[in-house]
Amino acid sequence: MPYPNYFPLDCPPESAGGCADKVYRLVANDPPTDDDFAPRKDEYPQLYASYTDKEKCQACGLSVQGTLDGAVLARDTYRRFRNRRIAAAELAPEHGEISPEKKTGANAHRTWWPYDGLDAKTLFQVVDEQ
């Protein structure tokens, strides 16, 4: 399946694999909306222009956590996320590719690169109210 045309060449990276995991994302809305799934490249376009190709690839993906504890830690750690809700989804190979899990304590951050045309908001349901 194709990726959005704004993805840089060689994105996602070779280290990414097919989705087959439960993931968690911090969202502002219940139910989640398209705004909850804007990539960082759209949230910070002025920074995106100065990124390296690797950083641009990361900014085209969506941040998710591999564990509920990781999502709670991210929400509690970063001020801009403190009022967010936690939404969960069971991702499957037809949903795109995902980075290997990076664990630092309870943090289990991953980057998810959804396929072009995927309506991400329909996959996620809020599981933890703020």
C-alpha positions as CSV (number, residue, x, y, z in Angstrom):
1,M,0.0,0.0,0.0
2,P,1.2,3.5,-0.7
3,Y,2.2,6.1,1.8
4,P,1.2,9.8,1.5
5,N,3.1,11.7,-1.2
6,Y,4.7,14.0,1.4
7,F,6.7,11.2,3.0
8,P,10.4,11.6,2.3
9,L,12.3,9.1,0.2
10,D,13.1,5.9,2.2
11,C,10.3,6.6,4.7
12,P,9.4,4.6,6.7
13,P,12.9,3.4,7.5
14,E,14.0,-0.2,6.9
15,S,13.8,-0.9,10.7
16,A,10.0,-0.4,10.6
17,G,7.8,-3.4,10.5
18,G,4.2,-4.3,9.8
19,C,1.7,-3.3,12.5
20,A,0.4,-6.1,14.7
21,D,0.2,-4.5,18.1
22,K,-2.0,-2.7,20.5
23,V,-0.9,0.9,20.7
24,Y,-2.0,4.0,22.7
25,R,-2.1,7.7,21.6
26,L,-2.8,10.8,23.5
27,V,-5.8,12.6,22.1
28,A,-7.7,15.8,22.9
29,N,-11.1,14.6,21.8
30,D,-13.6,11.8,22.7
31,P,-14.2,10.4,20.2
32,P,-10.9,11.1,18.5
33,T,-11.0,13.5,15.5
34,D,-8.7,14.1,12.5
35,D,-7.0,16.8,14.6
36,D,-5.8,14.2,17.0
37,F,-3.9,12.5,14.2
38,A,-2.1,15.4,12.6
39,P,1.6,14.6,12.1
40,R,4.3,16.7,13.7
41,K,5.2,18.1,10.2
42,D,1.7,19.7,10.1
43,E,1.8,20.9,13.7
44,Y,5.2,22.6,13.3
45,P,5.8,23.4,9.6
46,Q,8.4,26.1,10.4
47,L,10.6,23.5,12.1
48,Y,9.9,20.8,9.5
49,A,11.8,22.8,6.8
50,S,15.0,22.6,8.9
51,Y,14.8,18.9,9.7
52,T,17.2,16.3,8.4
53,D,15.7,13.5,6.2
54,K,15.6,11.2,9.2
55,E,13.8,13.8,11.3
56,K,11.4,14.5,8.4
57,C,10.5,10.9,8.3
58,Q,9.8,10.8,12.0
59,A,7.7,14.0,11.7
60,C,5.6,12.3,9.0
61,G,4.7,9.5,11.4
62,L,2.4,9.5,14.4
63,S,3.7,9.0,18.0
64,V,2.1,6.1,19.8
65,Q,3.0,4.3,23.0
66,G,3.3,0.5,23.2
67,T,1.9,0.3,26.7
68,L,-0.9,2.0,28.7
69,D,1.7,2.8,31.4
70,G,3.9,4.5,28.7
71,A,0.9,6.6,27.6
72,V,0.2,7.7,31.2
73,L,3.9,8.5,31.7
74,A,4.0,10.6,28.5
75,R,0.8,12.4,29.5
76,D,2.1,13.1,33.0
77,T,5.6,14.1,31.8
78,Y,4.9,16.6,29.0
79,R,3.0,19.7,29.9
80,R,1.2,20.0,26.5
81,F,-0.3,16.5,27.0
82,R,-1.5,16.8,30.6
83,N,-5.1,17.4,29.6
84,R,-5.2,14.7,27.0
85,R,-7.1,11.4,27.0
86,I,-5.6,8.0,26.2
87,A,-7.0,6.2,23.1
88,A,-6.2,2.6,22.1
89,A,-6.2,0.7,18.9
90,E,-5.3,-2.7,17.7
91,L,-3.1,-2.1,14.6
92,A,-2.8,-4.7,11.9
93,P,-0.5,-4.9,8.8
94,E,-3.1,-3.1,6.6
95,H,-2.7,0.0,8.8
96,G,0.9,0.7,7.9
97,E,4.3,0.2,9.5
98,I,5.6,0.9,13.0
99,S,9.0,1.4,14.5
100,P,10.6,-1.1,16.9
101,E,9.7,-0.3,20.5
102,K,12.0,2.0,22.4
103,K,11.8,1.4,26.1
104,T,13.1,3.9,28.7
105,G,11.6,3.0,32.0
106,A,7.9,2.8,31.5
107,N,8.2,4.8,28.2
108,A,7.4,2.7,25.2
109,H,7.4,5.3,22.4
110,R,6.9,4.1,18.8
111,T,6.4,5.9,15.5
112,W,3.5,4.7,13.3
113,W,3.5,5.5,9.6
114,P,-0.1,4.9,8.5
115,Y,-0.9,4.1,4.8
116,D,-2.3,6.8,2.6
117,G,-6.0,7.2,3.0
118,L,-6.3,5.4,6.3
119,D,-8.8,7.1,8.6
120,A,-6.8,6.7,11.8
121,K,-9.5,8.2,14.1
122,T,-11.8,5.2,13.3
123,L,-9.3,2.8,14.8
124,F,-8.9,4.4,18.2
125,Q,-11.2,4.5,21.2
126,V,-10.7,6.5,24.4
127,V,-9.8,4.1,27.2
128,D,-8.7,6.5,30.0
129,E,-10.4,9.8,30.7
130,Q,-8.3,12.7,32.0
